[in-house]
């Protein structure tokens, strides 16, 4: 399977989530499995934000052993790869589909779906979906947290890297210095806040400012600007800070993928959103709170409940109840003034649980390895 050509298609539609997943998967398939990747993106500027060596204005460039192609219309006349990955229902170009139908043997075509802990995922993972007009079959490929799903993106040695970083104070000090911050004192709770802009943000910041714990909130550039502005009474820009009561807020410059992973490993509690940061927070093996992407007709609530049901297994009941209540309040955008002080005493138990959860996930094959085995069966 080494040297196998693969095309990955990704529309950049949800800030950094879709492209974050596609870029991590492309890099891992190239680096660890020797796959010849062409990654088709319609937005190179967003890639450059998460991977600064990417250049704008190029139709083709090689980055980290991945051939990055600018996806434009009309789509070029090219031969399809042996494996085609359509990320998150982005819809392949019609001319490319026609070329796939002419290819012998026909490509293995995977629809890489969004991550979910819902029970139906295991039953749908790997199911075929015949094209209505062309002699092609796509296969649903679902990431997941359990055997019988596609697994999670996890590069080789990722857990060991995290453990080595946490055991090396000098590396941590260098990271804080790169952000122009002093390492946190032992009596300060360090929190990263990456969330969708919603009405609960001012309430949570107020609860932190009046709470019992000294807390430093690290806010990535451009995140939740309206919520933080309502609390601070002014817009906050990278490098700026605010102190109010027991709370210090610092707005960080935009972090690329590697730096963001280090941030997650450096904090006591991480607020994350979407899919990419959600998974990376779990590999950081530290407490986290997920802000799930809101969907029409409240379709996101069963998805959130399914994950909480799975994740809270093994937590002591009091900690599980406080964690679930806080996560639900955070996603509702209200009730945080009461939910935060109820959660705070359970952070040590949540830290213990997060480490065990990450080890449990790491015992299962990762998404790239599962994907390679799936394609080998189909080729």
C-alpha positions as CSV (number, residue, x, y, z in Angstrom):
1,X,0.0,0.0,0.0
2,X,3.0,2.3,0.3
3,X,3.2,4.7,-2.6
4,X,-0.6,4.4,-3.2
5,X,-2.0,7.6,-4.7
6,X,-4.9,9.3,-2.8
7,X,-6.9,12.4,-3.5
8,X,-8.5,14.2,-0.5
9,X,-11.1,16.9,-1.2
10,X,-12.1,19.5,1.4
11,X,-14.2,22.6,1.2
12,X,-13.2,25.1,3.9
13,X,-16.7,25.9,5.3
14,X,-16.3,25.9,9.1
15,X,-13.5,28.1,10.1
16,X,-10.6,25.7,11.0
17,X,-12.4,22.5,11.8
18,X,-12.9,20.8,8.4
19,X,-9.5,21.8,7.1
20,X,-7.9,21.0,10.4
21,X,-9.1,17.4,10.2
22,X,-8.3,17.0,6.5
23,X,-4.8,18.5,6.9
24,X,-3.9,16.3,9.9
25,X,-5.1,13.2,8.1
26,X,-3.2,14.1,4.9
27,X,0.0,14.6,6.8
28,X,-0.3,11.4,8.7
29,X,-1.1,9.3,5.7
30,X,1.9,10.7,3.9
31,X,4.3,10.5,6.8
32,X,3.4,7.2,8.4
33,X,1.9,5.1,5.5
34,X,3.8,6.5,2.5
35,X,0.6,7.5,0.7
36,X,1.1,9.9,-2.2
37,X,-1.5,12.5,-1.2
38,X,-3.1,15.3,-3.3
39,X,-5.1,17.5,-1.0
40,X,-7.6,19.6,-2.9
41,X,-8.5,22.8,-1.0
42,X,-10.7,25.8,-2.1
43,X,-9.1,28.1,0.5
44,X,-5.4,28.3,0.7
45,X,-5.5,31.3,3.1
46,X,-7.0,29.3,5.8
47,X,-4.5,26.5,5.4
48,X,-1.7,29.1,5.7
49,X,-3.2,30.2,9.1
50,X,-2.9,26.7,10.6
51,X,0.4,25.8,8.7
52,X,2.4,29.0,8.0
53,X,4.7,27.5,5.3
54,X,1.7,27.2,2.9
55,X,1.9,29.8,0.1
56,X,-1.0,31.7,-1.5
57,X,-1.5,32.0,-5.3
58,X,0.0,28.6,-6.2
59,X,-2.1,26.0,-8.1
60,X,0.2,23.3,-6.7
61,X,2.8,23.1,-3.9
62,X,4.4,20.4,-1.7
63,X,4.1,20.9,2.0
64,X,5.1,18.2,4.6
65,X,5.2,15.6,1.9
66,X,1.7,16.5,0.8
67,X,0.9,17.9,-2.7
68,X,-1.6,20.7,-2.0
69,X,-3.7,21.6,-5.0
70,X,-5.9,24.7,-5.2
71,X,-9.4,23.5,-6.0
72,X,-10.8,25.9,-8.5
73,X,-13.4,25.8,-11.3
74,X,-13.2,24.7,-14.0
75,X,-11.6,21.6,-12.4
76,X,-8.5,20.4,-14.3
77,X,-8.6,17.3,-16.4
78,X,-6.6,14.8,-14.3
79,X,-6.5,11.1,-13.7
80,X,-8.2,10.2,-10.4
81,X,-6.2,8.5,-7.7
82,X,-6.7,4.9,-6.5
83,X,-8.3,6.2,-3.3
84,X,-10.6,9.2,-3.2
85,X,-11.6,10.8,0.2
86,X,-14.5,13.2,0.1
87,X,-14.3,15.1,3.4
88,X,-17.5,16.1,5.1
89,X,-19.8,15.9,2.1
90,X,-18.0,18.5,0.1
91,X,-19.3,17.1,-3.3
92,X,-16.7,16.0,-5.8
93,X,-16.4,17.9,-9.2
94,X,-18.6,16.4,-11.9
95,X,-15.7,16.0,-14.3
96,X,-13.7,14.2,-11.7
97,X,-16.6,11.9,-11.0
98,X,-16.9,11.1,-14.7
99,X,-13.2,10.3,-14.8
100,X,-13.5,8.0,-11.7
101,X,-16.3,6.1,-13.6
102,X,-13.9,5.6,-16.5
103,X,-11.0,4.4,-14.4
104,X,-10.1,0.7,-14.3
105,X,-10.1,-0.5,-11.6
106,X,-12.4,2.1,-10.1
107,X,-11.2,4.1,-7.1
108,X,-12.1,3.3,-3.6
109,X,-14.3,6.3,-2.7
110,X,-14.8,7.2,0.9
111,X,-17.1,9.8,2.4
112,X,-15.3,10.9,5.5
113,X,-18.1,11.9,7.9
114,X,-18.3,14.0,11.0
115,X,-17.4,12.5,14.3
116,X,-20.2,11.3,16.6
117,X,-20.5,9.0,19.6
118,X,-24.1,8.2,18.7
119,X,-25.0,4.4,18.8
120,X,-26.1,4.3,15.1
121,X,-22.5,5.2,13.9
122,X,-21.2,1.7,14.3
123,X,-24.1,0.3,12.1
124,X,-23.5,2.8,9.4
125,X,-19.7,2.8,9.3
126,X,-18.4,1.3,6.1
127,X,-21.8,1.0,4.4
128,X,-21.9,1.3,0.6
129,X,-23.7,4.1,-1.2
130,X,-24.1,3.5,-5.0
131,X,-24.0,6.6,-7.2
132,X,-27.4,7.3,-8.7
133,X,-26.1,7.6,-12.3
134,X,-22.5,6.4,-12.5
135,X,-21.0,2.9,-11.9
136,X,-19.4,4.1,-8.6
137,X,-19.9,3.3,-5.0
138,X,-19.0,5.5,-2.1
139,X,-18.4,4.1,1.4
140,X,-19.5,6.0,4.5
141,X,-16.4,6.4,6.8
142,X,-17.3,7.5,10.3
143,X,-14.7,8.5,12.9
144,X,-15.6,7.3,16.4
145,X,-14.6,6.5,19.9
146,X,-15.4,2.8,19.9
147,X,-14.3,-0.4,18.0
148,X,-16.4,-0.8,14.9
149,X,-15.9,2.8,13.9
150,X,-13.1,4.5,12.0
151,X,-11.3,5.7,15.1
152,X,-9.7,9.0,15.8
153,X,-6.8,10.8,14.2
154,X,-3.7,10.1,16.3
155,X,-0.2,10.5,15.0
156,X,2.4,7.9,16.0
157,X,4.0,8.9,19.3
158,X,1.5,11.6,20.1
159,X,0.8,10.4,23.7
160,X,4.5,10.1,24.4
161,X,5.1,13.6,23.1
162,X,2.5,14.9,25.5
163,X,4.0,13.1,28.4
164,X,7.5,14.3,27.6
165,X,6.3,17.9,27.3
166,X,4.5,17.9,30.6
167,X,7.6,16.5,32.3
168,X,10.0,19.1,30.9
169,X,9.5,22.5,32.7
170,X,12.1,24.1,30.4
171,X,10.0,23.3,27.3
172,X,6.9,24.7,29.0
173,X,8.7,27.9,29.9
174,X,9.9,28.3,26.3
175,X,6.3,27.9,25.1
176,X,5.0,30.5,27.6
177,X,7.8,32.9,26.6
178,X,6.8,32.5,22.9
179,X,3.4,33.8,23.9
180,X,5.0,36.6,25.9
181,X,3.6,35.2,29.1
182,X,5.2,34.1,32.4
183,X,4.7,30.4,33.4
184,X,1.6,30.2,35.6
185,X,2.0,30.2,39.3
186,X,1.0,27.1,41.2
187,X,-2.1,28.8,42.7
188,X,-3.4,30.0,39.3
189,X,-5.9,27.9,37.2
190,X,-4.9,28.3,33.5
191,X,-7.8,27.9,31.1
192,X,-7.9,28.1,27.3
193,X,-11.2,29.4,25.9
194,X,-12.0,28.4,22.3
195,X,-15.7,28.6,21.8
196,X,-18.5,29.8,19.5
197,X,-19.7,33.3,20.3
198,X,-22.8,32.9,22.5
199,X,-24.6,34.6,25.4
200,X,-23.1,32.5,28.1
201,X,-19.6,33.9,27.7
202,X,-20.0,37.1,29.8
203,X,-21.7,35.1,32.5
204,X,-18.9,32.6,32.7
205,X,-16.2,35.4,32.7
206,X,-18.1,37.2,35.5
207,X,-18.3,33.9,37.5
208,X,-14.5,33.5,37.1
209,X,-13.9,37.1,38.2
210,X,-15.8,36.7,41.4
211,X,-15.0,33.1,42.0
212,X,-12.7,31.6,44.7
213,X,-10.0,30.5,42.3
214,X,-7.4,32.7,40.7
215,X,-7.8,32.1,37.0
216,X,-5.9,33.1,33.8
217,X,-8.1,32.8,30.7
218,X,-6.2,32.5,27.4
219,X,-8.3,33.5,24.5
220,X,-7.2,32.8,21.0
221,X,-7.4,35.7,18.5
222,X,-10.8,36.2,17.0
223,X,-12.6,33.8,19.3
224,X,-15.9,34.9,20.8
225,X,-15.3,38.6,20.2
226,X,-18.8,39.9,21.0
227,X,-19.1,37.9,24.3
228,X,-15.7,39.0,25.6
229,X,-16.4,42.6,24.5
230,X,-19.6,42.6,26.4
231,X,-17.8,41.5,29.5
232,X,-14.8,43.8,29.0
233,X,-16.8,46.8,27.7
234,X,-14.4,47.1,24.8
235,X,-13.0,45.0,22.0
236,X,-9.9,42.9,22.9
237,X,-7.1,42.4,20.4
238,X,-4.0,40.0,20.4
239,X,-1.5,40.9,23.1
240,X,-4.1,42.8,25.2
241,X,-5.1,41.8,28.7
242,X,-7.7,42.5,31.3
243,X,-7.8,42.0,35.1
244,X,-11.0,41.9,37.0
245,X,-11.3,40.4,40.4
246,X,-9.7,36.9,40.4
247,X,-9.7,36.8,36.6
248,X,-7.0,37.7,34.1
249,X,-7.8,37.5,30.4
250,X,-5.0,37.5,27.8
251,X,-5.8,37.5,24.1
252,X,-3.3,35.3,22.2
253,X,-2.1,35.8,18.6
254,X,-3.4,33.2,16.2
255,X,-1.7,29.8,16.9
256,X,-0.9,27.3,14.2
257,X,-1.8,23.6,14.7
258,X,1.5,22.7,16.4
259,X,1.4,25.6,18.8
260,X,-2.3,25.1,19.6
261,X,-1.6,21.5,20.5
262,X,1.1,22.8,22.9
263,X,-1.4,25.2,24.4
264,X,-3.9,22.4,25.1
265,X,-1.1,20.5,26.9
266,X,-0.2,23.6,28.9
267,X,-3.5,24.4,30.5
268,X,-5.4,23.0,33.4
269,X,-8.8,23.2,31.6
270,X,-9.5,23.6,27.9
271,X,-12.7,24.9,26.3
272,X,-12.9,23.6,22.8
273,X,-15.4,23.6,19.9
274,X,-16.2,21.8,16.7
275,X,-14.3,18.6,15.9
276,X,-10.6,19.2,15.5
277,X,-9.9,21.0,18.8
278,X,-12.4,18.6,20.5
279,X,-10.3,15.6,19.5
280,X,-6.9,17.3,20.2
281,X,-8.1,18.2,23.7
282,X,-8.8,14.6,24.5
283,X,-5.3,13.6,23.4
284,X,-3.9,16.4,25.7
285,X,-5.2,14.1,28.5
286,X,-6.5,17.1,30.5
287,X,-10.0,18.3,31.5
288,X,-12.0,19.9,28.7
289,X,-15.4,21.3,27.9
290,X,-16.9,20.9,24.5
291,X,-18.9,23.6,22.7
292,X,-20.7,21.5,20.1
293,X,-21.7,23.2,16.8
294,X,-25.3,24.2,17.0
295,X,-27.6,22.6,14.4
296,X,-31.1,23.2,13.2
297,X,-33.9,21.6,15.1
298,X,-31.5,21.1,18.1
299,X,-30.0,18.1,16.3
300,X,-26.8,18.6,18.2
301,X,-28.2,17.8,21.6
302,X,-28.5,14.0,21.1
303,X,-25.0,14.1,19.7
304,X,-23.7,15.9,22.8
305,X,-25.7,13.6,25.1
306,X,-24.2,10.5,23.4
307,X,-20.7,11.7,24.0
308,X,-21.4,12.7,27.6
309,X,-22.9,9.2,28.3
310,X,-19.7,7.6,26.9
311,X,-17.2,10.0,28.4
312,X,-18.7,10.0,31.9
313,X,-18.4,6.3,32.4
314,X,-15.8,5.7,35.1
315,X,-16.2,9.2,36.6
316,X,-17.3,9.3,40.3
317,X,-21.1,10.1,40.2
318,X,-20.7,13.6,41.8
319,X,-18.0,14.6,39.3
320,X,-20.0,13.2,36.4
321,X,-23.1,15.1,37.4
322,X,-21.3,18.4,37.8
323,X,-19.4,17.9,34.5
324,X,-22.6,17.1,32.6
325,X,-24.5,20.0,34.2
326,X,-21.8,22.4,33.3
327,X,-21.3,21.2,29.8
328,X,-25.1,21.4,29.1
329,X,-25.2,24.9,30.7
330,X,-22.3,26.0,28.5
331,X,-24.0,24.8,25.4
332,X,-27.3,26.4,26.4
333,X,-25.5,29.7,27.2
334,X,-27.0,30.2,30.6
335,X,-26.9,28.9,34.2
336,X,-23.1,29.2,34.4
337,X,-22.9,31.3,37.5
338,X,-24.1,28.3,39.5
339,X,-22.6,25.5,37.3
340,X,-19.0,26.8,37.5
341,X,-18.6,26.7,41.3
342,X,-20.3,23.3,41.3
343,X,-17.7,22.0,38.8
344,X,-14.6,23.6,40.3
345,X,-14.0,21.1,43.2
346,X,-14.1,18.2,40.8
347,X,-11.3,19.4,38.5
348,X,-8.7,17.0,40.1
349,X,-11.0,14.0,39.5
350,X,-11.6,15.2,36.0
351,X,-7.9,15.4,35.4
352,X,-7.4,11.9,36.6
353,X,-10.3,10.7,34.3
354,X,-9.0,12.6,31.3
355,X,-5.7,10.8,31.5
356,X,-7.4,7.4,31.7
357,X,-9.7,8.3,28.9
358,X,-6.8,9.2,26.6
359,X,-5.0,6.0,27.4
360,X,-8.3,4.0,26.7
361,X,-8.6,5.7,23.3
362,X,-4.9,5.1,22.5
363,X,-5.4,1.4,22.9
364,X,-7.5,1.4,19.8
365,X,-6.2,1.7,16.2
366,X,-6.1,5.3,14.9
367,X,-8.2,6.6,12.0
368,X,-5.4,6.6,9.4
369,X,-4.5,2.9,10.1
370,X,-8.1,1.8,10.0
371,X,-8.6,3.7,6.8
372,X,-5.6,2.0,5.2
373,X,-6.9,-1.5,6.2
374,X,-10.3,-0.6,4.8
375,X,-8.9,0.5,1.5
376,X,-6.6,-2.6,1.3
377,X,-9.7,-4.8,1.5
378,X,-11.5,-2.9,-1.2
379,X,-8.6,-2.6,-3.7
